[in-house]
Amino acid sequence: MGLFTGLVLLPLAPVRGVVWLAEQVQEQAERQLYDPQRIVRLLEEVAEARDAGEISEEEAARQEDELVNLLAEGSRRR
């Protein structure tokens, strides 16, 4: 990048910084969302809640389906 281009684009530096920060936050959120260990832990919690009678079989099945889909999507993204 030349001196002139650098000077012209200098006012956009804060915008580029905010965009970079937003991208970093999004990547971290997706890492957490698709974390296999977290999903397995949540599946175990659903099973425990079902066994304890805290949620119905239908609700447990719905939650398990959502979690399995998250796990598959996370695998696909890697």
Backbone hydrogen bonds in HBPLUS format (Angstrom, degrees):
<---DONOR---> <-ACCEPTOR-->    atom                        ^
c    i                          cat <-CA-CA->   ^        H-A-AA   ^      H-
h    n   atom  resd res      DA  || num        DHA   H-A  angle D-A-AA Bond
n    s   type  num  typ     dist DA aas  dist angle  dist       angle   num
A0006-GLY N   A0002-GLY O   2.89 MM   4  6.02 157.1  1.94 147.7 154.9     1
A0007-LEU N   A0003-LEU O   2.94 MM   4  6.20 153.7  2.01 150.5 157.2     2
A0008-VAL N   A0004-PHE O   2.93 MM   4  6.17 156.5  1.99 150.7 157.4     3
A0009-LEU N   A0005-THR O   2.92 MM   4  6.04 159.1  1.97 151.0 156.3     4
A0010-LEU N   A0006-GLY O   3.03 MM   4  5.87 114.0  2.48 133.8 147.8     5
A0012-LEU N   A0009-LEU O   2.94 MM   3  5.47 146.5  2.05 115.6 125.8     6
A0013-ALA N   A0010-LEU O   3.04 MM   3  5.36 165.9  2.06 116.2 120.8     7
A0015-VAL N   A0012-LEU O   3.03 MM   3  5.26 117.7  2.44 103.9 119.4     8
A0016-ARG N   A0012-LEU O   2.97 MM   4  6.31 160.1  2.01 159.6 165.8     9
A0017-GLY N   A0013-ALA O   2.95 MM   4  6.19 151.2  2.04 149.4 157.7    10
A0018-VAL N   A0014-PRO O   2.96 MM   4  6.23 153.6  2.03 147.0 153.3    11
A0019-VAL N   A0015-VAL O   2.93 MM   4  6.17 160.4  1.97 152.4 157.9    12
A0020-TRP N   A0016-ARG O   2.93 MM   4  6.09 159.0  1.97 145.5 151.2    13
A0021-LEU N   A0017-GLY O   2.95 MM   4  6.15 159.8  1.99 145.5 151.1    14
A0022-ALA N   A0018-VAL O   2.89 MM   4  6.10 160.0  1.93 150.0 155.4    15
A0023-GLU N   A0019-VAL O   2.96 MM   4  6.20 154.0  2.03 148.1 155.1    16
A0024-GLN N   A0020-TRP O   2.98 MM   4  6.29 152.9  2.05 148.7 156.0    17
A0025-VAL N   A0021-LEU O   2.96 MM   4  6.25 160.1  2.00 153.3 158.3    18
A0026-GLN N   A0022-ALA O   2.95 MM   4  6.14 158.9  2.00 147.5 153.4    19
A0027-GLU N   A0023-GLU O   2.95 MM   4  6.17 160.0  1.99 148.0 153.1    20
A0028-GLN N   A0024-GLN O   3.03 MM   4  6.25 161.2  2.06 149.4 154.2    21
A0029-ALA N   A0025-VAL O   2.93 MM   4  6.12 160.3  1.97 149.9 155.7    22
A0030-GLU N   A0026-GLN O   2.93 MM   4  6.14 159.7  1.97 151.4 156.7    23
A0031-ARG N   A0027-GLU O   2.92 MM   4  6.14 152.1  2.00 145.2 153.2    24
A0032-GLN N   A0028-GLN O   3.02 MM   4  6.29 159.2  2.06 150.0 154.8    25
A0033-LEU N   A0029-ALA O   2.83 MM   4  6.02 159.6  1.87 149.0 155.6    26
A0034-TYR N   A0030-GLU O   3.00 MM   4  6.03 162.3  2.03 150.0 152.8    27
A0035-ASP N   A0032-GLN O   3.36 MM   3  5.13 167.5  2.37 102.1 104.9    28
A0039-ILE N   A0035-ASP O   3.07 MM   4  6.37 160.1  2.11 155.9 162.0    29
A0040-VAL N   A0036-PRO O   2.93 MM   4  6.13 161.7  1.97 152.8 157.1    30
A0041-ARG N   A0037-GLN O   3.03 MM   4  6.18 157.6  2.09 142.8 149.2    31
A0042-LEU N   A0038-ARG O   2.92 MM   4  6.22 153.6  1.99 147.4 154.7    32
A0043-LEU N   A0039-ILE O   2.88 MM   4  6.17 151.9  1.96 148.0 156.0    33
A0044-GLU N   A0040-VAL O   2.97 MM   4  6.25 152.3  2.04 147.8 155.0    34
A0045-GLU N   A0041-ARG O   2.97 MM   4  6.31 148.7  2.07 143.0 152.0    35
A0046-VAL N   A0042-LEU O   2.94 MM   4  6.22 151.6  2.02 147.7 155.0    36
A0047-ALA N   A0043-LEU O   3.02 MM   4  6.28 159.1  2.07 146.4 151.7    37
A0048-GLU N   A0044-GLU O   2.92 MM   4  6.18 155.6  1.98 147.0 153.8    38
A0049-ALA N   A0045-GLU O   2.91 MM   4  6.09 158.2  1.95 146.5 152.5    39
A0050-ARG N   A0046-VAL O   2.90 MM   4  6.12 154.7  1.96 149.4 156.4    40
A0051-ASP N   A0047-ALA O   2.90 MM   4  6.09 163.0  1.93 147.9 152.8    41
A0052-ALA N   A0048-GLU O   2.90 MM   4  6.06 144.3  2.03 143.7 153.4    42
A0054-GLU N   A0049-ALA O   2.84 MM   5  5.07 140.8  1.99 162.1 160.9    43
A0053-GLY N   A0050-ARG O   3.04 MM   3  5.09 152.7  2.11 101.8 110.4    44
A0060-ALA N   A0056-SER O   2.95 MM   4  6.16 161.0  1.99 149.2 154.9    45
A0061-ALA N   A0057-GLU O   2.88 MM   4  6.07 158.4  1.92 147.9 153.9    46
A0062-ARG N   A0058-GLU O   2.92 MM   4  6.18 156.1  1.98 147.4 153.9    47
A0063-GLN N   A0059-GLU O   2.94 MM   4  6.17 166.3  1.96 153.5 156.7    48
A0064-GLU N   A0060-ALA O   2.86 MM   4  6.01 160.0  1.90 150.9 157.1    49
A0065-ASP N   A0061-ALA O   2.92 MM   4  6.08 155.9  1.98 146.0 152.3    50
A0066-GLU N   A0062-ARG O   3.07 MM   4  6.38 159.0  2.11 148.6 153.7    51
A0067-LEU N   A0063-GLN O   2.96 MM   4  6.23 159.9  2.00 150.6 156.1    52
A0068-VAL N   A0064-GLU O   2.84 MM   4  6.03 159.1  1.88 152.6 158.4    53
A0069-ASN N   A0065-ASP O   2.93 MM   4  6.11 155.1  1.99 146.7 153.7    54
A0070-LEU N   A0066-GLU O   2.97 MM   4  6.27 150.3  2.06 143.4 151.6    55
A0071-LEU N   A0067-LEU O   2.93 MM   4  6.20 156.1  1.98 146.7 153.3    56
A0072-ALA N   A0068-VAL O   2.89 MM   4  6.17 157.3  1.94 149.4 155.2    57
A0073-GLU N   A0069-ASN O   2.87 MM   4  6.06 161.0  1.90 149.0 154.6    58
A0074-GLY N   A0070-LEU O   2.85 MM   4  6.03 155.2  1.91 148.3 155.3    59
A0075-SER N   A0071-LEU O   3.02 MM   4  6.26 152.5  2.10 144.2 151.4    60
A0076-ARG N   A0072-ALA O   2.90 MM   4  6.14 153.6  1.97 147.6 155.4    61
A0077-ARG N   A0073-GLU O   2.97 MM   4  6.17 149.7  2.06 146.5 154.0    62
A0078-ARG N   A0074-GLY O   3.22 MM   4  6.43 133.9  2.45 137.9 148.5    63
